[in-house]
């Protein structure tokens, strides 16, 4: 009888784990690096490199001599954070909560099975941080080895779920009840490498309290989570939360190349044309009311018109020269 009860308990636990796995399979979108919903990319970064092997710290930290590899378009050129390493990225303009995923984090898994994971947090002011609720249902009875594999369906809200050129999507709507941040004005994303080792004192736990098991050790210069890029997602023409931008009349939008601006905004003298990667393309004088912006020499895509020096004020303009 005792054996029978133990078998029933084991079967119930297995079924529960299977149900959890199935529930997670639909969580987090895979966003291709060339997806049309990508409107810009992270353009600033600060990094605290982690260790090649956190259990042997004398081996040193990973070398991040060129952190710019993690900026701009995902191109499979990465920086490795190392065990427990941290990267904080910023953007040309604040992220805002829209329908569906709002940003995507790109790693460089070569097959979508050997996964190195990172926890994800966001902040409005870089002081108060809120972490996405994460889940890892990967078995923790034994340590995944250096080149172990993970079922991506068992992972929720951890970056690094998908193979190279496919970013893990995150939806700010999930944080709508969090205090200390404004999900319509997110300026920073923080990524922290999951060490992956399951025994004391190294375990990193997901939000539900489970130990996160991922491949360990990886005692190389490329140890830990490999950050390729962070993309800002959106669709259509949007006005970013701003009183000033609302006073600008911009047409036609989308445009084939010539954009008309109608407005005189008191106290504002300049209007900046910003590329999706944050580059200043041109600057115009707002003191005249009938302004025409010529974009015929620019490639098709989404651009920002930013009045004066307002960092959270912009109108998105779609240029379609076809």
N, C-alpha and C positions, 0 to 999 in steps of 0.2 A: 504493500500500500504506500509506504514511504517513497519507494522508487517511482511509483505511478504518479504521486503528487509532484515529485521533482520533475518528471517528464512534462507534466501539464504546465508547470511554472515556466520551464524552459521554452515550451512551444508558445506560451502566451507572450513571453518576452521577445521571442523571435518575430511573432506576428506584429507586436507593437513596433518593433524596430522597422519592420517592413512597411507598415503603414506610415511611419514617420518619414521614411525614405521616399515613399510615393508622394507624400504631401509636399516634400521639398523640391521635387523634380521640376515643378512649374515656377519656382522662385528664382529671381534674377535673370534678366534677359541677356543674351549674348549679342553684342553690338559689333558689327564689322567695322574695321578702321576706315573704310570708305563709305560708310552708311550716309545717306542723305540727311539723316536727323542730327548729325554732328554739326554744330555751328561754330565751335571754337575749341581751343586746347589750352591746357595749363601753360603759363609762360613764366612763372617764377617757382623756385624750389629752394628749400633748406633741408639739409640732411644731417642726421646724427648716425654715423655708420655703426653697425653692430659687429659682432665677432665672427670670425670664420668658424670657430667652434667654441660656444659659450662655456663648455665644460673644460676647455683647455685655453684659458684666456691668454696664456703666454704665446699662443699662435698668432695673436694680434687681431686687429679689426680689418674688415674688407677695405679695399682702396677705392674711394670714390673721387677720382681726380677730375672727372668731367661730368658733373651732375646734370649738365645741359642735355645729355643724351636722353633724359626722361622728359624733356619739354617738346612741345610741338606735336606734330602728327606721329601716330604710332608707326614705327618703322623697323621694329625688332632689334633696335639698338637700345640696350638697357643699362641701368645701374643696379647693382646687387646690394641690398640693404644689410645683409649679414644677419646672424642670429640676434633678434630683438632690435634691429635697426629701425630708424624712423625717418620718414620723409614728409615734409609739409609743402604742399603746392598751392599756388595762387593763380588768379585768372585775370584776363583783360578787363572783364566786368563781372559783377556778382552773379552767382547762380541763383535761380529762382525755381520754386516748385511749380511745375506744369503737369499736364496729363502724361502719365507714364514715367519711365525712368528719366532722371535729370542729369546724370553724369555716368561715365563708364571708366573703369580702371583697367588698363591693359598690362598683362604679364606676358612671358614668352614661352609658356609650356609648349613643347614641340609636338605633343600628341594628345593633349587634353586629359591625360591620365596621370602623368607625373606632375603633380601640382604642388607649388609652394605658395602658401596662403599669407594674407595680411588682414588685420583688423582695420576697419574704416571708421573715421570720425569726421565730423564737420564742425565749422565754427563761423560765426559772423565776425568776431573781433579778435580771434586767435588767443583769447583768454578763457572763455567758456567753451568746452568741447562736448559734443554729444555723439555717442557711439551707436552705430546701427546694431539692432538686435540680431545677433548671429547664432547659428546652430551648426554643430558638427556631429553627425551620427556615425562617423567612422569608428570602427571597433577599436577599443583601447586595451584589449587583452595583451597585445604584443606591439612592440615598437615597429612602425614602418621603417624599412631600411633606407639607405642612401638614395636608392632609385626606386622606392616603393611607389605604388599607384593608389589613387583615390577615386571613388565613384563620385563624380561631380553632383549627382542627384542627392547626395547626403550632406551637401553644404549649402547653407543659407547665409547671405550677406557677409561673405568673406571674399576679398579680392583674390584673383588668381584662379577662378573656377574654370576658365576656358583656355583653349590653346592660343598660340600667338596670332595676332591680328584680330582677335575676338575679345572685346572688353566685357567686363562684368558690370551690368547696369545696376544703378542704385536709385531709389525713388525717395525724394525728400518728403513725400506725403507721409511716409512711415514715422517721421519725426515731428509731426504737426503738434503733438501735445507736449513736446519737450520745452523746458524753460531755459532761458538764457541765450537762445538763438532765434534768429528770424529766418524762416525757411524761404522767404522771398528775398533774402539778402545774405547769401552764403559766400564768403570770400576765401575760405581756406578748407582744404581737405588734408587730413593727417592719416598716413598709412604706417602701421606698425607690424613688422614681421612677426609671424607666428613661429616660435622656435621649433615646435613640433615634437619635442622630446616629452615623453609621458611620465617619467619618474621624477620624484622629488630631487631638488627644489626647482625644477625647470618648467613644469606644466603651465601652458597658457589655456585658459578656459573660455569657452564661448558664453554667450549671455545666459544660456539655460543651465550653466554650471558644469557642462561636460568638458573633459579634457580634449583639446584639439590635437589629433595625431596627424602629423604630416612628415614627409621624408626627412630622416635625421640619422647620423650626422651628414652634413655636406661641407666638409672642412676644406673648402676651396676659396679662391679669390672671388668666385661668383656665388658665394654662400647666401642662402636666404632668399627672400622675395625679390624677384627681378622686375623692377618698375620700368615699363616702356613708355607709357603716356597716360594722361587723364583727359578725357574728352567731355565737353559740355554738350548736352543734348537739348533739342528743341525742334519745333516744327512750325511752319508758316511764318507770318509776320507778327512779331510781338512787340509791345511797348513795355520797357522795363520800368517798373514802379517809380514814377517820377512826375512831379508837377510841371517841371520845366519842359520836359520832352513833350508832354501833352499839349503844350502851346505851339508846337511846331506842326505845320501842315506839310506833309511830304507826299508827293505824287509824281508820276505813277509808281506804284509799289505792289508787285515787282516792276522793275524797270529794264528797258533794253539798253540803257546807257546814260540818258539824260534825266536827272531828278530835279524837280522843282521844289524849292523851300519857300514857304510863306509864313513869316512871323517876325515881329520885333519883340525881343524879350528884354525887359528893363534890366540893366546891370550885366548883361551877357554880351560879349563882343565877338567870341569865336565859336566856330563849330568845327569839330574834328571828325575826319573820316578815318575809322579804325578798321584794320583788317581782322579776320577771325583770330589770328595768332597774337593780337595786341599791338601790332606795328601801326604807328601813325603814318598814314598815307598822305593826307593833305590837311590843311587848316584853312578855314574860310572866315570872312568877316561877316558877323551877324548884324552889324549896324545898318545894313541895307535890307529892305523888305523883299525884294524880288531877286532871289538868289537861285542860279542854276548850277548844279554840280554835274560836271562831265566825268562819267565813269566808263566811257567807251573804250579806254585803253586797259581796263582791268579785266581779269578773268571772271567768269560767272561764279557766283557764290553769294554768301551772306556777309554783309558789312554792317558796321555800327556807325550811326551819326550821334556824336556826343556833344551836347552844348557845354561850352566853357570848360571848367575843370571838375564838373560833377562826375565822380567816379561811379555813382549808381544811377546815372541818368543816360538813357540811350534809346534810340529808335533803331530797330533792325530793318535793314533794306535788302531786299533780294535783287541781285543783278542776274538777269537771264538774257544773254546776248544771242541766243539761238534764233 
